């Protein structure tokens, strides 16, 4: 299994540009999520999905859209990039709850917005 | 409201000494508690979790954590630190009553093990 994969690894955008961060998992996990990591702030949840066709907002959803058309893929779209969106973005997936609950993280996408 | 606190930004330990990374939490129901580790320029890796059962949980790389309900704590420990344990450690909690699996994360503690 490849686990959770993310592309690209690094991206530079100009203010106002749009882009899509890709995330895919091959573990048949129902739950997928997007986080951003900023220095001294830990991880903050942007959006999450509990299954194909179902998405919901997390703590910091503004400026981002998601969709979940398949179990495997969960892309994150930046509609109009702003410097405040400069961050490292992590996608994660998990299967089940309780004893089975463990999140698996992708390697991250480092985004710089100029 | 759910919250997690990691009171130390950085912990310094000499190689071979025991280490402790602290975590306290606040939830309405029963907590699901997790520790993750992040090495430089890498994603987070799962270390261990407490869901139910024994208060002492053993995880990867020789780490363990003790769930203390009265002190609402879940401190990460290791009897003998290695230089390779140097990394960023995150504690996370989810309320058992939260059906949407949302984890609340601490700000992270940088662990530095000196030779």
Boltz contact constraints between the chains, C-beta under 6 A:
constraints:
  - contact:
      token1: [A, 31]
      token2: [B, 101]
      max_distance: 6.0
  - contact:
      token1: [A, 40]
      token2: [B, 107]
      max_distance: 6.0
  - contact:
      token1: [A, 42]
      token2: [B, 105]
      max_distance: 6.0
  - contact:
      token1: [A, 42]
      token2: [B, 106]
      max_distance: 6.0
  - contact:
      token1: [A, 42]
      token2: [B, 107]
      max_distance: 6.0
  - contact:
      token1: [A, 42]
      token2: [B, 108]
      max_distance: 6.0
  - contact:
      token1: [A, 43]
      token2: [B, 105]
      max_distance: 6.0
  - contact:
      token1: [A, 90]
      token2: [B, 43]
      max_distance: 6.0
  - contact:
      token1: [A, 98]
      token2: [B, 51]
      max_distance: 6.0
  - contact:
      token1: [A, 99]
      token2: [B, 51]
      max_distance: 6.0
  - contact:
      token1: [A, 102]
      token2: [B, 46]
      max_distance: 6.0
  - contact:
      token1: [A, 105]
      token2: [B, 43]
      max_distance: 6.0
  - contact:
      token1: [A, 105]
      token2: [B, 44]
      max_distance: 6.0
  - contact:
      token1: [A, 106]
      token2: [B, 43]
      max_distance: 6.0
  - contact:
      token1: [A, 107]
      token2: [B, 43]
      max_distance: 6.0
  - contact:
      token1: [A, 108]
      token2: [B, 43]
      max_distance: 6.0
